[in-house]
């Protein structure tokens, strides 16, 4: 996962100042921000399915690859 170096530095300062791990804050940011992202990026039909817990149906319908921590070939060349 790539993030802006300034954001990474802010995350590091937050972790060091509080004695918590950076992963704690990343998890909190994801958990607290996922609903806002879903509302912006998902169609109303897909959003309703997600909110109703129909995730296996959605995941089976799409061949998805996690890009959260994996670099694809074009990223690796950069």
N, C-alpha and C positions, 0 to 999 in steps of 0.2 A: 504494500500500500504506500503510495506516495502522498505526502502532504507538504505544503509550503514550509520551508525551513523556519520561518517566523512563527508559524503555528506550532511546529514541533518544539521550538524553544519555549514558547509560552506553556505548552503542556508539560515540559520538563520542569520549568519553574514551579508550576502548580503542584506537581508531584513532590518535588523536593521540599517546598514550603509546608506541605501538609503531612509529609511522611507517608503518603500513599503511593501506590504504583501508578505509572502512566496508564496501564491497562485498566485500572479501576475507573479512571476518568473517561477513557475511550468507551468502555462498556456503558457507562452512564449516558454519555452523549448519544450513542447509538440508540439505546433504549428510550431515551426521552425525545429523540428527534425522528424516529422511524415513522410515527403516525403523520407528522407534518409532511415528510417526504412522500409517503403513500398518497396522501390527499392531493399533492401537487402532480405527481408523476403517473399515477394509476388511473385508468378509466373508472367511471362509477361502477360498472359491472364487476371489474376485477377487484376494486376496493371492497365491494360488498362481499365477494367471495372470501377475501382475506379476512375480513372482520368476522365472517361466519365460521372461520376455521377450515375452509375448503382448500388448504394449502397442498395436500397430496395431489388433488385433482389438477391444480394449477401447475405444479412442478412436473407432473407426468405429461402434461400437454405441451410443454416447452423443453427443448434440450438446452439446458443452461450449464454454464461453466462458471464456477466462482472465480472472480478476478480480484478478490479482496487482497490476497497475499501472493498470488501467482503472477509472474510476468509472462506475457505471451512472446512469441518470437520477435515481433517488432519492438516490444519494450526492451527485450534483452539486448537488442542490437544498439540501443541508444546509449 
